[in-house]
Amino acid sequence: GQNIDQPTEMTATEGAIVQINCTYQTSGFNGLFWYQQHAGEAPTFLSYNVLDGLEEKGRFSSFLSRSKGYSYLLLKELQMKDSASYLCAVRDGDYKLSFGAGTTVTVRA
Amino acid sequence: GAVVSQHPSWVICKSGTSVKIECRSLDFQATTMFWYRQFPKQSLMLMATSNEGSKATYEQGVEKDKFLINHASLTLSTLTVTSAHPEDSSFYICSATTGRTTEAFFGQGTRLTVV
């Protein structure tokens, strides 16, 4: 089975930077995804890493180290609308996508 | 980006009845579709993987006779919850992919309440 760990909750102030860590142990590896999910809605795609390094996309960046089984999602210039759950998901050797429990980020004014 | 349409968005049914949820890829051919279930404040749990034209592969602990999955075409997969019980009340989400190397796109989700 898959083991994907991320913190349960994080709180930050508007304009700040927050880093959400994710560690994983899977049977094979075919990419790591980050999704944003607002309560009662489906997840929306944020980023995808399959090679080591940093992927930057506007205010969001994602980093991957395959040897360490580690990724992080960096949210910069936080806005109130960024309050949501952030899901780390790993695609395994069978190309199944499994999710971590999610990190609830609360942005305060 | 690719669009996946899931219907209905929410449904209330009586115990013992069956409910069908549809997942359609609107602008691409989905060779693989995934069905997830999410309980409040929990993560998405993969229920099954379906490939067009073949039987679905169910995750351990998921009853295949209770959660019937049909992927008859490259644009449509259905999940039927048979003989629903209150404990089946959950948020069901489908995702679709064009192939093994591409990202999976999610439907809007279906909120099922069994009374």
Interface residues (C-beta under 8 A of the other chain):
Chain A: N30 F33 Y35 G40 E41 A42 P43 T44 F45 Y48 L87 Y95 K96 L97 S98 F99 G100 A101 G102
Chain B: G1 Q6 T32 F34 Y36 Q42 S43 L44 M45 L46 T49 F91 I93 S95 R100 T101 E103 A104 F105 F106 G107 Q108 G109 R111
